[in-house]
């Protein structure tokens, strides 16, 4: 029983840790996709956020400064994507792919210039995002240790769950949310009602970049302590898959992210405890993503105007 | 003057102009980045990237290095053909990277592990790439799974799978597989290797043109032939017409009695096969070995996207754009690593793709400008536009 509670606690802890960055990125992806802009640049935005976050935290010593700057770095790439895909009517998939490559190569270049290596110098505990409720629970009892595993976790994890609630509220209970969803369904109709579709989409893509940047920063400032070339690898795309799985709703994306977070957590738990081939374990999240898409995507409702550039009639 | 106008209005000329503009903008931003890193050597560094093998003063070394660039251009051309072929059918094949990985795994295993000769190895590479491609196609056609997502997931799955499989033919003293000129045999229960030159692609005497660069051979003419072949297939055959029609409007194509679903699978299989043969063109020359511990998908497939769009999505344009992209990538490796990271070339490639997204905007602006100029001229003459 003790062992079981311990393992369960540890798995929940790892799941929550790995869900956090995915969920930030997925909420960002929701904004962009629901407003009608395909954003496969999430991966690059996360990488930019991951690098900027650790870098700023390392030099200023303030984790929250780093976290915010990570978001801003993502927002900057979002701005570039929006400029091309929303303002100039470029192919959203091409510029998205370019943004991904741009984010990764720029992060590597700056990292090499500043640290003379492809990795940043590890952050100290003070420079990392703090854990909440440390020492609140008694780790001496079985139940206490379980609670310690699950609830004494990073502040960024608490923040993302609150954020999910806020995004849900904005999407379904505010005028802004209604307009946002309408832009992705029928931009022409929006324009006739006096909504500026271009500005709306522009804003949403920048928000998606900001959230993705925050997600990236969580990877390097909470789960790990440094930026490495393998920090993000595919998490941005997994977040997009979670959004498709969640039928383009924030609450659905939450479920998707928990599932993928669990798979990534499983990789860590199994990798630490057994002699299973690490290469094969690394495949788990990706295989599960494909399987989930095969099973669920057929019924998913995609915003009707998603991926179509909106060009204002003269 | 009318004559000059009509040249600028030709789609081919416009594509060429916009591609050149993309290159120029990409290099310009790359130069600015170099300036920020270290202003002193930036001018020299950007010239190093542009010149690549021309940096060497001896003609013999130049030729040899030009050969090296060409050896890597062949697989890049295949990846860009893979991307553009799928794009013509309305699919974005970001999975060329994974199909390339699958091809690499198949041909290296068949050559080093099984001791096959180069032709069956190459065929296996094509089949492995085609299988991975067809899988994405089938998911799209029958389960409505976005091909971008499934391709990216398959990229990672292929990478880890190939790493696992190729670990069986790995040199125990390094993370790399054995050279392609060797074959693994079991001797008294222990793994050793014997010479096996049959898996190396024939050189056809082309190596003589490049100062006996032993890696230059069949791959280069074959790649160009395949580019021409894809152009013929897309524009001159019934199948190509059907595939393009499916890409333009799936429902209209279906209404006309075309098999929309199997066309999507077929397209992705062909695209995958192209990326797969690209891997065979590189790894069967022995130019480099596979690192079984690599944790990121080789950049070849992603550079293929840059080459495809830079080449104006035309198979023949891709020949030149692939050479250019490989040229600046190799040029990036020439930089002084103490001062400038070689990733600058990746940055330039990604900027080029980004600017290629603006092609439509460039063309519209150009046409608008031409119209405006015509109107002005006609107004001055007092005549009407013809």
HADDOCK unambig.tbl for C-alpha pairs under 7 A between the chains (distance, minus, plus):
assign (segid A and resid 84 and name CA) (segid B and resid 358 and name CA) 6.86 0.50 0.50
assign (segid A and resid 88 and name CA) (segid B and resid 361 and name CA) 6.35 0.50 0.50
assign (segid A and resid 90 and name CA) (segid B and resid 357 and name CA) 4.94 0.50 0.50
assign (segid A and resid 90 and name CA) (segid B and resid 358 and name CA) 5.49 0.50 0.50
assign (segid A and resid 90 and name CA) (segid B and resid 360 and name CA) 6.97 0.50 0.50
assign (segid A and resid 91 and name CA) (segid B and resid 357 and name CA) 5.76 0.50 0.50
assign (segid A and resid 94 and name CA) (segid B and resid 357 and name CA) 6.14 0.50 0.50
assign (segid A and resid 95 and name CA) (segid B and resid 354 and name CA) 5.15 0.50 0.50
assign (segid A and resid 95 and name CA) (segid B and resid 357 and name CA) 5.80 0.50 0.50
assign (segid A and resid 98 and name CA) (segid B and resid 350 and name CA) 5.17 0.50 0.50
assign (segid A and resid 98 and name CA) (segid B and resid 351 and name CA) 6.86 0.50 0.50
assign (segid A and resid 98 and name CA) (segid B and resid 353 and name CA) 5.58 0.50 0.50
assign (segid A and resid 98 and name CA) (segid B and resid 354 and name CA) 5.10 0.50 0.50
assign (segid A and resid 101 and name CA) (segid B and resid 350 and name CA) 5.60 0.50 0.50
assign (segid A and resid 102 and name CA) (segid B and resid 347 and name CA) 5.92 0.50 0.50
assign (segid A and resid 102 and name CA) (segid B and resid 350 and name CA) 5.48 0.50 0.50
assign (segid A and resid 102 and name CA) (segid B and resid 351 and name CA) 6.86 0.50 0.50
assign (segid A and resid 105 and name CA) (segid B and resid 343 and name CA) 6.13 0.50 0.50
assign (segid A and resid 105 and name CA) (segid B and resid 346 and name CA) 6.19 0.50 0.50
assign (segid A and resid 105 and name CA) (segid B and resid 347 and name CA) 5.50 0.50 0.50
assign (segid A and resid 106 and name CA) (segid B and resid 347 and name CA) 6.61 0.50 0.50
assign (segid A and resid 109 and name CA) (segid B and resid 341 and name CA) 5.88 0.50 0.50
assign (segid A and resid 109 and name CA) (segid B and resid 343 and name CA) 6.18 0.50 0.50
assign (segid A and resid 112 and name CA) (segid B and resid 341 and name CA) 6.50 0.50 0.50
assign (segid A and resid 230 and name CA) (segid B and resid 295 and name CA) 6.97 0.50 0.50
assign (segid A and resid 237 and name CA) (segid B and resid 149 and name CA) 6.74 0.50 0.50
assign (segid A and resid 241 and name CA) (segid B and resid 149 and name CA) 6.68 0.50 0.50
assign (segid A and resid 279 and name CA) (segid B and resid 160 and name CA) 5.30 0.50 0.50
assign (segid A and resid 279 and name CA) (segid B and resid 164 and name CA) 6.44 0.50 0.50
assign (segid A and resid 280 and name CA) (segid B and resid 160 and name CA) 6.43 0.50 0.50
assign (segid A and resid 280 and name CA) (segid B and resid 161 and name CA) 6.96 0.50 0.50
assign (segid A and resid 283 and name CA) (segid B and resid 157 and name CA) 5.55 0.50 0.50
assign (segid A and resid 283 and name CA) (segid B and resid 160 and name CA) 6.48 0.50 0.50
assign (segid A and resid 286 and name CA) (segid B and resid 153 and name CA) 5.20 0.50 0.50
assign (segid A and resid 286 and name CA) (segid B and resid 156 and name CA) 6.96 0.50 0.50
assign (segid A and resid 286 and name CA) (segid B and resid 157 and name CA) 6.52 0.50 0.50
assign (segid A and resid 287 and name CA) (segid B and resid 157 and name CA) 6.96 0.50 0.50
assign (segid A and resid 290 and name CA) (segid B and resid 150 and name CA) 6.21 0.50 0.50
assign (segid A and resid 290 and name CA) (segid B and resid 153 and name CA) 6.81 0.50 0.50
assign (segid A and resid 293 and name CA) (segid B and resid 145 and name CA) 6.27 0.50 0.50
assign (segid A and resid 294 and name CA) (segid B and resid 139 and name CA) 6.99 0.50 0.50
assign (segid A and resid 294 and name CA) (segid B and resid 143 and name CA) 5.93 0.50 0.50
assign (segid A and resid 294 and name CA) (segid B and resid 145 and name CA) 6.55 0.50 0.50
assign (segid A and resid 297 and name CA) (segid B and resid 144 and name CA) 6.78 0.50 0.50
assign (segid A and resid 297 and name CA) (segid B and resid 145 and name CA) 6.32 0.50 0.50
assign (segid A and resid 298 and name CA) (segid B and resid 143 and name CA) 5.92 0.50 0.50
assign (segid A and resid 298 and name CA) (segid B and resid 144 and name CA) 5.75 0.50 0.50
